[in-house]
Amino acid sequence: MTIPKAERFPAIPPEQWNEAQKQVAASIASGPRGEVRGPFLALLRSPGLAQTVQQVGEYLRFKCPLDRRIAEMSTLMAARHWTQQYEWQSHYKHAMKAGLNPAIAEAIAEGRRPTGMATDEEALYDMLTEVLHNQSVCDATYARALGVFGEQGVIELVAIAGYYAMLAMILNVGRKALPAGQEPQLPWFPN
């Protein structure tokens, strides 16, 4: 058994929050998230950034017109790319509720191309795989994604993956622990 490493950005007790932290925490808690958790516990260390990031996330997660199944698949792909366990566990539930086939999520978790994807899932998978691994997309992949999602959809899907990549990096650097009693769901890839 390995001893878990200590979190680098543990929750700051609310009684120790400064005025700016109290304001952003109140903004987060009064929004659709309902509480300050996950990456926002770390982000409270930079209240101005936390406020801006939470507004972007609120749009992408709660107001973006994309099909939630597709948006959550994008989030899972970012979580898998960064092997971010906390993010994966949180959004796996959302993806299942939104109707993503569990076999697709399982393949993503295992680092392999899912089979049996719908046309929009294939277009998303190909686009984000190229973005995450090649830092761009080829013309054919872009044209296909554009045909399926339109310009707004392409922008929003890339933004979702980028947003969750940023949160994954914050969570990974901060060594965010899973909630008590939960085990990692993503396999670790060899280094």
Secondary structure, DSSP 8 states (H G I E B T S, - for coil): -------SS----GGG--HHHHHHHHHHHHSTT-S--THHHHHTTSHHHHHHHHHHHHIIIII--S-HHHHHHHHHHHHHHTT-HHHHHHHHHHHHHTT--HHHHHHHHHTS--SS--HHHHHHHHHHHHHHHHSS--HHHHHHHHHHHHHHHHHHHHHHHHHHHHHHHHHHHTT----TT----S-----
